[in-house]
């Protein structure tokens, strides 16, 4: 069911491993839709070189965010502070840093969705992504939303649920933080301090 008009709903990605999940979910969500691009046709693969806008974004993301973190964690491993082959170390890293990393990712997402995209001759629609998505009528476009049954969404959430989010290591680290009255980190320095303390308890 569409809110305004009738238009294709096909997603397109490169052949990255993580995109297999996106492809599967898209096809499943539209498996009962009557649009031209439904079921197996709801997703297509192609080379990422044709998507210059998102490739430009990844370049910006690397320079302004991820490159620093990659080097930071590499330094922790090279200095011997982290044994990446040890599951306890990996779980402790995730526990201490995932909130900080998620905050930076959310800020980057906000930046991308609120910046202005220039129109180009390559069929790129100009405008602010959030406005283009929520108010397509302003540019004479259509809202192609499809109502997906809640049961399907819950089913996909269950299948994609990461065991890391509720495994025994994470529960144990939460327990130690509460018992020892430690503080959840808000900076990479605080995260490293917490990591050093938790590793002592865990090992």
BALOBA-1460 file (C-alpha; in Angstrom, 3 decimals):
// residues 203
<rec num="1" residu="x" x="0.000" y="0.000" z="0.000"/>
<rec num="2" residu="x" x="1.460" y="3.340" z="-1.053"/>
<rec num="3" residu="x" x="0.678" y="6.773" z="0.280"/>
<rec num="4" residu="x" x="0.995" y="8.700" z="-2.982"/>
<rec num="5" residu="x" x="1.104" y="7.243" z="-6.442"/>
<rec num="6" residu="x" x="3.003" y="4.322" z="-7.848"/>
<rec num="7" residu="x" x="6.758" y="4.006" z="-8.333"/>
<rec num="8" residu="x" x="9.613" y="1.480" z="-8.131"/>
<rec num="9" residu="x" x="10.915" y="0.500" z="-4.691"/>
<rec num="10" residu="x" x="14.053" y="-1.338" z="-5.693"/>
<rec num="11" residu="x" x="17.148" y="-0.985" z="-3.532"/>
<rec num="12" residu="x" x="20.582" y="-1.300" z="-5.090"/>
<rec num="13" residu="x" x="23.903" y="-2.151" z="-3.436"/>
<rec num="14" residu="x" x="27.325" y="-3.512" z="-4.284"/>
<rec num="15" residu="x" x="28.324" y="-7.094" z="-3.431"/>
<rec num="16" residu="x" x="29.535" y="-6.356" z="0.101"/>
<rec num="17" residu="x" x="28.875" y="-9.172" z="2.587"/>
<rec num="18" residu="x" x="26.682" y="-7.071" z="4.863"/>
<rec num="19" residu="x" x="24.466" y="-6.081" z="1.920"/>
<rec num="20" residu="x" x="23.184" y="-9.643" z="1.648"/>
<rec num="21" residu="x" x="21.123" y="-8.981" z="4.776"/>
<rec num="22" residu="x" x="19.708" y="-5.780" z="3.277"/>
<rec num="23" residu="x" x="18.843" y="-7.578" z="0.036"/>
<rec num="24" residu="x" x="17.127" y="-10.442" z="1.834"/>
<rec num="25" residu="x" x="15.077" y="-8.171" z="4.071"/>
<rec num="26" residu="x" x="14.014" y="-5.901" z="1.213"/>
<rec num="27" residu="x" x="12.824" y="-8.825" z="-0.884"/>
<rec num="28" residu="x" x="11.026" y="-10.358" z="2.095"/>
<rec num="29" residu="x" x="9.307" y="-7.114" z="3.087"/>
<rec num="30" residu="x" x="8.032" y="-6.650" z="-0.475"/>
<rec num="31" residu="x" x="7.257" y="-10.301" z="-1.134"/>
<rec num="32" residu="x" x="3.506" y="-9.636" z="-1.051"/>
<rec num="33" residu="x" x="3.551" y="-6.268" z="-2.817"/>
<rec num="34" residu="x" x="2.156" y="-5.829" z="-6.321"/>
<rec num="35" residu="x" x="4.667" y="-3.214" z="-7.497"/>
<rec num="36" residu="x" x="6.871" y="-3.963" z="-10.545"/>
<rec num="37" residu="x" x="9.893" y="-4.265" z="-8.249"/>
<rec num="38" residu="x" x="8.608" y="-6.732" z="-5.679"/>
<rec num="39" residu="x" x="9.756" y="-10.071" z="-4.351"/>
<rec num="40" residu="x" x="13.101" y="-11.089" z="-5.861"/>
<rec num="41" residu="x" x="13.116" y="-7.917" z="-7.969"/>
<rec num="42" residu="x" x="13.027" y="-5.644" z="-4.910"/>
<rec num="43" residu="x" x="16.813" y="-5.538" z="-4.804"/>
<rec num="44" residu="x" x="19.611" y="-5.494" z="-7.357"/>
<rec num="45" residu="x" x="23.407" y="-5.667" z="-7.160"/>
<rec num="46" residu="x" x="25.858" y="-3.541" z="-9.071"/>
<rec num="47" residu="x" x="29.332" y="-1.985" z="-8.809"/>
<rec num="48" residu="x" x="29.668" y="0.738" z="-6.193"/>
<rec num="49" residu="x" x="31.664" y="2.846" z="-8.643"/>
<rec num="50" residu="x" x="28.392" y="3.980" z="-10.197"/>
<rec num="51" residu="x" x="27.250" y="5.507" z="-6.906"/>
<rec num="52" residu="x" x="29.635" y="8.432" z="-6.653"/>
<rec num="53" residu="x" x="27.655" y="10.296" z="-3.989"/>
<rec num="54" residu="x" x="27.827" y="7.561" z="-1.368"/>
<rec num="55" residu="x" x="31.431" y="6.757" z="-2.268"/>
<rec num="56" residu="x" x="32.244" y="10.414" z="-1.661"/>
<rec num="57" residu="x" x="30.479" y="10.162" z="1.692"/>
<rec num="58" residu="x" x="32.514" y="7.102" z="2.715"/>
<rec num="59" residu="x" x="35.674" y="9.006" z="1.859"/>
<rec num="60" residu="x" x="34.524" y="11.899" z="4.056"/>
<rec num="61" residu="x" x="33.500" y="9.484" z="6.812"/>
<rec num="62" residu="x" x="36.907" y="7.835" z="6.797"/>
<rec num="63" residu="x" x="38.797" y="11.124" z="6.938"/>
<rec num="64" residu="x" x="36.631" y="12.705" z="9.631"/>
<rec num="65" residu="x" x="35.828" y="9.705" z="11.834"/>
<rec num="66" residu="x" x="36.685" y="6.084" z="11.155"/>
<rec num="67" residu="x" x="40.349" y="6.537" z="10.223"/>
<rec num="68" residu="x" x="41.104" y="7.926" z="13.686"/>
<rec num="69" residu="x" x="39.385" y="4.997" z="15.405"/>
<rec num="70" residu="x" x="41.069" y="2.416" z="13.190"/>
<rec num="71" residu="x" x="44.476" y="3.808" z="14.124"/>
<rec num="72" residu="x" x="43.469" y="4.105" z="17.785"/>
<rec num="73" residu="x" x="42.541" y="0.429" z="18.108"/>
<rec num="74" residu="x" x="45.577" y="-0.594" z="16.065"/>
<rec num="75" residu="x" x="47.769" y="1.273" z="18.557"/>
<rec num="76" residu="x" x="46.095" y="-0.559" z="21.459"/>
<rec num="77" residu="x" x="46.911" y="-3.885" z="19.834"/>
<rec num="78" residu="x" x="50.464" y="-2.895" z="18.866"/>
<rec num="79" residu="x" x="51.206" y="-1.659" z="22.396"/>
<rec num="80" residu="x" x="50.092" y="-4.967" z="23.908"/>
<rec num="81" residu="x" x="47.187" y="-3.403" z="25.810"/>
<rec num="82" residu="x" x="44.737" y="-5.507" z="23.820"/>
<rec num="83" residu="x" x="44.997" y="-9.148" z="22.803"/>
<rec num="84" residu="x" x="42.653" y="-9.250" z="19.841"/>
<rec num="85" residu="x" x="42.806" y="-13.058" z="19.737"/>
<rec num="86" residu="x" x="41.325" y="-13.260" z="23.234"/>
<rec num="87" residu="x" x="37.498" y="-13.315" z="23.296"/>
<rec num="88" residu="x" x="37.361" y="-11.610" z="26.706"/>
<rec num="89" residu="x" x="39.416" y="-8.683" z="25.414"/>
<rec num="90" residu="x" x="37.191" y="-8.345" z="22.348"/>
<rec num="91" residu="x" x="34.015" y="-8.438" z="24.425"/>
<rec num="92" residu="x" x="35.442" y="-5.917" z="26.871"/>
<rec num="93" residu="x" x="36.389" y="-3.578" z="24.024"/>
<rec num="94" residu="x" x="32.852" y="-3.785" z="22.691"/>
<rec num="95" residu="x" x="31.365" y="-3.132" z="26.114"/>
<rec num="96" residu="x" x="33.533" y="-0.082" z="26.774"/>
<rec num="97" residu="x" x="33.522" y="1.542" z="23.355"/>
<rec num="98" residu="x" x="30.279" y="0.646" z="21.570"/>
<rec num="99" residu="x" x="28.273" y="3.505" z="23.089"/>
<rec num="100" residu="x" x="30.883" y="6.101" z="22.120"/>
<rec num="101" residu="x" x="31.216" y="4.699" z="18.605"/>
<rec num="102" residu="x" x="27.447" y="4.622" z="18.156"/>
<rec num="103" residu="x" x="27.197" y="8.252" z="19.228"/>
<rec num="104" residu="x" x="29.734" y="9.270" z="16.580"/>
<rec num="105" residu="x" x="27.930" y="7.218" z="13.946"/>
<rec num="106" residu="x" x="24.635" y="8.894" z="14.897"/>
<rec num="107" residu="x" x="26.247" y="12.324" z="14.585"/>
<rec num="108" residu="x" x="27.629" y="11.406" z="11.162"/>
<rec num="109" residu="x" x="24.206" y="10.146" z="10.083"/>
<rec num="110" residu="x" x="22.641" y="13.421" z="11.226"/>
<rec num="111" residu="x" x="25.239" y="15.382" z="9.270"/>
<rec num="112" residu="x" x="24.589" y="13.399" z="6.084"/>
<rec num="113" residu="x" x="20.796" y="13.557" z="6.343"/>
<rec num="114" residu="x" x="20.750" y="17.316" z="6.941"/>
<rec num="115" residu="x" x="23.370" y="18.501" z="4.456"/>
<rec num="116" residu="x" x="22.422" y="19.776" z="1.017"/>
<rec num="117" residu="x" x="23.048" y="17.618" z="-2.031"/>
<rec num="118" residu="x" x="23.647" y="19.493" z="-5.272"/>
<rec num="119" residu="x" x="21.673" y="18.390" z="-8.284"/>
<rec num="120" residu="x" x="23.789" y="16.838" z="-11.005"/>
<rec num="121" residu="x" x="23.412" y="15.662" z="-14.578"/>
<rec num="122" residu="x" x="23.610" y="12.047" z="-13.356"/>
<rec num="123" residu="x" x="19.941" y="11.993" z="-12.288"/>
<rec num="124" residu="x" x="20.803" y="13.104" z="-8.762"/>
<rec num="125" residu="x" x="17.972" y="15.010" z="-7.116"/>
<rec num="126" residu="x" x="19.183" y="18.081" z="-5.258"/>
<rec num="127" residu="x" x="18.104" y="18.926" z="-1.728"/>
<rec num="128" residu="x" x="18.409" y="17.882" z="1.897"/>
<rec num="129" residu="x" x="18.029" y="14.076" z="2.344"/>
<rec num="130" residu="x" x="15.668" y="14.328" z="5.331"/>
<rec num="131" residu="x" x="13.387" y="16.722" z="3.446"/>
<rec num="132" residu="x" x="13.561" y="14.672" z="0.249"/>
<rec num="133" residu="x" x="12.584" y="11.570" z="2.205"/>
<rec num="134" residu="x" x="9.810" y="12.992" z="4.379"/>
<rec num="135" residu="x" x="8.410" y="15.661" z="2.025"/>
<rec num="136" residu="x" x="8.962" y="14.388" z="-1.538"/>
<rec num="137" residu="x" x="5.845" y="16.247" z="-2.743"/>
<rec num="138" residu="x" x="7.759" y="19.527" z="-2.477"/>
<rec num="139" residu="x" x="9.752" y="18.470" z="-5.531"/>
<rec num="140" residu="x" x="6.830" y="16.920" z="-7.355"/>
<rec num="141" residu="x" x="7.909" y="13.402" z="-6.385"/>
<rec num="142" residu="x" x="5.951" y="10.569" z="-4.792"/>
<rec num="143" residu="x" x="6.003" y="9.006" z="-1.362"/>
<rec num="144" residu="x" x="6.706" y="5.366" z="-2.232"/>
<rec num="145" residu="x" x="6.313" y="4.036" z="1.306"/>
<rec num="146" residu="x" x="4.959" y="0.535" z="1.671"/>
<rec num="147" residu="x" x="3.341" y="-0.580" z="4.887"/>
<rec num="148" residu="x" x="5.172" y="-3.677" z="6.112"/>
<rec num="149" residu="x" x="3.288" y="-5.934" z="8.537"/>
<rec num="150" residu="x" x="4.655" y="-5.597" z="12.069"/>
<rec num="151" residu="x" x="4.973" y="-9.378" z="12.282"/>
<rec num="152" residu="x" x="7.541" y="-9.313" z="9.456"/>
<rec num="153" residu="x" x="9.542" y="-6.562" z="11.125"/>
<rec num="154" residu="x" x="9.618" y="-8.438" z="14.438"/>
<rec num="155" residu="x" x="10.642" y="-11.610" z="12.634"/>
<rec num="156" residu="x" x="13.598" y="-9.865" z="11.003"/>
<rec num="157" residu="x" x="14.616" y="-8.232" z="14.293"/>
<rec num="158" residu="x" x="14.693" y="-11.661" z="15.901"/>
<rec num="159" residu="x" x="16.739" y="-13.193" z="13.080"/>
<rec num="160" residu="x" x="19.224" y="-10.313" z="13.034"/>
<rec num="161" residu="x" x="19.539" y="-10.051" z="16.809"/>
<rec num="162" residu="x" x="23.197" y="-10.083" z="17.750"/>
<rec num="163" residu="x" x="24.159" y="-12.486" z="20.508"/>
<rec num="164" residu="x" x="26.814" y="-9.963" z="21.518"/>
<rec num="165" residu="x" x="24.067" y="-7.669" z="22.797"/>
<rec num="166" residu="x" x="22.999" y="-10.093" z="25.498"/>
<rec num="167" residu="x" x="25.763" y="-12.625" z="26.022"/>
<rec num="168" residu="x" x="27.306" y="-13.680" z="29.304"/>
<rec num="169" residu="x" x="30.337" y="-11.403" z="28.892"/>
<rec num="170" residu="x" x="28.234" y="-8.281" z="28.487"/>
<rec num="171" residu="x" x="26.013" y="-9.224" z="31.417"/>
<rec num="172" residu="x" x="29.089" y="-9.807" z="33.559"/>
<rec num="173" residu="x" x="30.613" y="-6.422" z="32.675"/>
<rec num="174" residu="x" x="27.344" y="-4.662" z="33.513"/>
<rec num="175" residu="x" x="27.339" y="-6.507" z="36.841"/>
<rec num="176" residu="x" x="30.898" y="-5.389" z="37.657"/>
<rec num="177" residu="x" x="30.153" y="-1.759" z="36.755"/>
<rec num="178" residu="x" x="27.136" y="-1.769" z="39.074"/>
<rec num="179" residu="x" x="28.823" y="-3.667" z="41.933"/>
<rec num="180" residu="x" x="31.991" y="-1.558" z="41.880"/>
<rec num="181" residu="x" x="30.057" y="1.671" z="41.263"/>
<rec num="182" residu="x" x="32.054" y="2.396" z="38.124"/>
<rec num="183" residu="x" x="30.911" y="4.858" z="35.464"/>
<rec num="184" residu="x" x="29.958" y="4.195" z="31.876"/>
<rec num="185" residu="x" x="32.339" y="6.077" z="29.569"/>
<rec num="186" residu="x" x="31.553" y="9.102" z="27.432"/>
<rec num="187" residu="x" x="35.039" y="9.608" z="25.943"/>
<rec num="188" residu="x" x="37.713" y="7.293" z="24.553"/>
<rec num="189" residu="x" x="39.918" y="8.082" z="27.573"/>
<rec num="190" residu="x" x="37.192" y="7.050" z="30.005"/>
<rec num="191" residu="x" x="36.533" y="3.946" z="27.900"/>
<rec num="192" residu="x" x="40.200" y="2.939" z="28.091"/>
<rec num="193" residu="x" x="40.233" y="3.431" z="31.872"/>
<rec num="194" residu="x" x="37.123" y="1.297" z="32.250"/>
<rec num="195" residu="x" x="38.592" y="-1.329" z="29.934"/>
<rec num="196" residu="x" x="41.735" y="-1.575" z="32.092"/>
<rec num="197" residu="x" x="39.642" y="-2.009" z="35.244"/>
<rec num="198" residu="x" x="37.264" y="-4.593" z="33.788"/>
<rec num="199" residu="x" x="40.053" y="-6.703" z="32.323"/>
<rec num="200" residu="x" x="41.539" y="-7.053" z="35.799"/>
<rec num="201" residu="x" x="38.259" y="-8.459" z="37.098"/>
<rec num="202" residu="x" x="37.652" y="-10.628" z="34.039"/>
<rec num="203" residu="x" x="41.113" y="-12.196" z="33.901"/>
